[in-house]
Amino acid sequence: MRVSSGVAGFDDLVGGGLPGERLYVVCGPPGSGKTTFSAQFIAEGAADGDRCLFISMHESRADLERDMDAYDFGFAQALESGSVTFLDAFSSEGKRFFGMPGDRRDVNSVTNRISSFVESREIDRVVIDSTMLLRYLLDDTDNTLMRFLSALKRTSATTYLISEMTDPSAYADEHFLAHGVVFFHNYMEDDGMRRGLQVVKMRGADVDTDIQGLQFTSSGLVVGDGRPVTH
């Protein structure tokens, strides 16, 4: 089963869409497009009738909706469609779901809450923003995050895990565990800031791993013209 990302040009890089029911790490420096990429994934799912879950610790629903209002891929409509559950970890609803701020939760409790929610609601698409959220919710033991992600991988959802990362060679445990890793690049050239996207890893798909041009347009992110960006 292939799942469309909702990002023009991206599905072609991964053989016609993402292999479904898998875990993908979406990583890169701040401001590189990770959240927009994930919002397009959710909007595409809602348009297709998928049930979606967006968990955030960085943005409230209102703030994220306002940020995405500059684009016409329909994120606000997706949130209003009834197909998307948005959980802000610091809202009253999020605190009831995850626990109070600063209160480290037992990994089994958080894992069971989220995986049970995904399975009981038959969620098709999940976005978790970000690994900082998981480290806030879980305890500090070495294998806690891995146990959580392993449980999430066993659900039937296709999941994006957003990770702040500035060095594409500095892999963390979640990058090895994930089925796929998509890295966003910001870099300077003579004419100013350039953006790029690179599929570093994608199990089960024949992928183009070169850095591709990336643009912010009125339609959201667009993966360039198919020509690799070199720098």
C-alpha positions in Angstrom: 0.0 0.0 0.0 1.3 3.4 -1.0 0.4 6.6 0.9 0.5 10.0 -0.8 2.5 12.7 1.1 0.4 15.5 -0.3 3.7 17.3 -1.4 4.1 17.9 -5.1 7.1 16.1 -6.5 7.9 14.1 -3.3 6.0 10.9 -4.1 7.9 10.5 -7.3 11.1 10.3 -5.2 9.8 7.3 -3.3 8.4 5.2 -6.1 4.9 6.6 -6.2 4.2 7.3 -2.5 5.3 6.2 1.0 5.0 2.5 1.9 2.0 2.6 4.3 1.7 1.6 8.0 5.3 2.6 8.7 7.4 5.0 10.8 9.2 7.9 9.1 11.5 10.4 10.8 11.2 14.0 9.3 14.3 15.9 10.4 16.3 19.0 9.8 17.2 22.4 11.2 14.6 24.9 12.5 12.6 26.7 9.7 13.4 24.2 7.0 9.9 23.0 6.3 9.3 20.0 8.5 6.0 21.1 10.0 4.6 22.3 6.7 5.6 19.0 5.2 3.7 17.2 8.0 0.7 19.5 7.7 0.4 18.7 4.0 0.6 15.0 4.9 -2.4 15.4 7.3 -4.4 17.6 4.9 -3.9 15.0 2.1 -5.1 12.3 4.4 -8.2 14.1 5.5 -9.0 14.9 1.9 -8.8 11.1 1.2 -11.0 10.3 4.1 -8.2 9.0 6.4 -8.4 9.3 10.1 -5.5 11.5 11.3 -3.8 12.4 14.6 -1.5 15.4 15.1 0.3 15.6 18.5 2.2 18.8 19.2 4.2 20.4 22.0 5.4 23.4 19.9 2.2 24.9 18.6 -1.4 25.2 19.7 -4.1 24.2 17.2 -4.9 27.9 16.7 -1.3 28.9 16.1 -0.6 26.1 13.7 -3.8 26.7 11.8 -2.8 30.4 11.5 0.7 29.4 10.3 -0.7 27.1 7.6 -3.3 29.7 6.5 -0.8 31.2 4.1 -1.1 28.0 2.0 -4.0 26.7 0.0 -3.6 22.9 0.7 -6.5 23.0 3.1 -5.1 22.4 6.6 -7.8 24.4 8.3 -10.5 22.5 6.4 -8.8 19.3 7.4 -8.9 20.2 11.1 -12.6 21.1 10.8 -13.5 18.0 8.8 -13.8 15.7 11.8 -11.1 13.4 10.3 -8.3 15.0 12.3 -7.7 14.8 16.1 -5.3 17.5 17.2 -3.7 17.1 20.7 -1.7 20.0 22.1 0.4 18.5 24.9 0.2 21.7 27.0 -3.6 22.2 26.6 -6.0 21.1 29.3 -7.0 18.2 27.0 -3.4 17.3 26.5 -2.6 17.4 30.2 -5.5 15.0 30.9 -4.3 12.7 28.2 -0.5 12.7 28.9 -0.2 14.0 32.5 0.8 17.3 34.0 3.9 19.3 32.8 7.1 18.1 34.5 5.5 14.9 35.6 7.6 12.1 34.0 5.2 9.4 32.9 5.8 5.7 33.0 6.7 4.7 29.5 4.1 1.9 29.5 1.4 4.4 30.4 2.2 6.9 27.6 2.8 4.1 25.1 -0.5 2.4 25.9 -2.4 5.6 25.8 -1.2 6.6 22.4 -1.1 3.2 20.7 -4.5 2.3 22.1 -5.9 5.6 20.9 -4.5 5.0 17.4 -5.8 1.5 17.2 -9.2 2.1 18.8 -9.9 5.1 16.6 -8.5 3.3 13.5 -6.1 6.2 12.9 -4.5 6.0 9.5 -2.0 8.9 9.8 0.0 10.2 12.8 2.3 13.2 13.2 4.3 13.6 16.4 6.0 17.0 16.7 8.6 16.3 18.0 11.2 14.0 19.6 11.4 16.8 22.2 7.8 16.0 23.1 8.6 12.3 23.6 11.5 13.1 25.8 9.3 15.4 27.9 6.6 12.7 28.3 8.9 9.7 28.9 11.5 9.0 31.5 15.3 9.2 30.9 16.2 5.6 30.6 18.2 4.7 27.5 15.6 2.4 25.8 12.5 4.3 26.7 12.1 6.1 23.3 12.9 3.0 21.4 10.3 1.0 23.3 7.7 3.7 22.6 8.5 3.9 18.8 8.6 0.1 18.5 5.1 -0.1 19.9 4.0 2.7 17.5 5.5 0.8 14.6 3.2 -2.1 15.4 0.1 -0.1 14.8 -1.6 0.2 11.4 -0.9 4.0 11.1 1.6 5.7 8.8 3.6 7.9 11.2 5.8 11.0 10.9 8.1 11.8 13.8 9.5 15.3 13.5 13.1 15.7 14.8 15.2 18.8 15.2 18.5 17.9 13.6 21.2 20.1 12.0 23.8 17.5 11.0 22.5 14.9 8.5 25.3 12.5 9.5 24.5 12.7 13.3 22.1 9.8 13.5 20.1 9.0 16.6 18.4 5.8 17.6 15.1 6.7 16.0 16.8 7.1 12.6 17.9 3.5 12.7 14.6 2.2 14.0 12.5 4.1 11.4 11.5 2.7 8.1 12.4 6.0 6.4 14.3 9.2 7.1 13.7 12.5 5.2 16.2 15.3 5.8 15.6 19.0 5.2 18.6 21.2 4.3 19.1 24.9 4.6 22.4 26.2 3.2 23.9 29.4 1.8 24.9 30.0 -1.8 26.1 33.1 -3.6 22.5 34.2 -4.3 21.3 33.6 -0.7 19.6 30.9 1.3 18.7 27.7 -0.5 16.5 24.8 0.6 16.7 21.2 -0.2 15.1 17.8 0.7 16.9 14.4 0.8 15.4 11.0 1.3 18.3 9.5 3.3 16.6 6.1 3.9 13.4 4.4 2.7 12.9 0.7 3.3 10.8 -1.1 0.7 11.1 1.6 -2.0 13.6 2.4 -4.8 14.4 6.0 -3.9 16.4 8.9 -5.3 18.8 9.9 -2.4 20.2 13.0 -4.0 19.4 16.4 -2.5 16.4 17.9 -4.4 15.4 21.5 -4.6 12.6 22.6 -2.3 10.4 25.6 -2.6 7.7 27.2 -0.4 4.8 28.1 -2.7 1.2 29.2 -2.2 0.3 25.5 -2.5 2.8 24.5 0.2 6.1 22.8 -0.2 7.0 21.7 -3.7 10.0 19.4 -4.4 11.9 21.1 -7.3 12.1 20.2 -10.9 13.5 16.7 -10.5 17.1 17.9 -10.9 19.4 17.1 -7.9 20.8 20.2 -6.1 24.5 20.1 -5.7 26.5 22.2 -3.2 
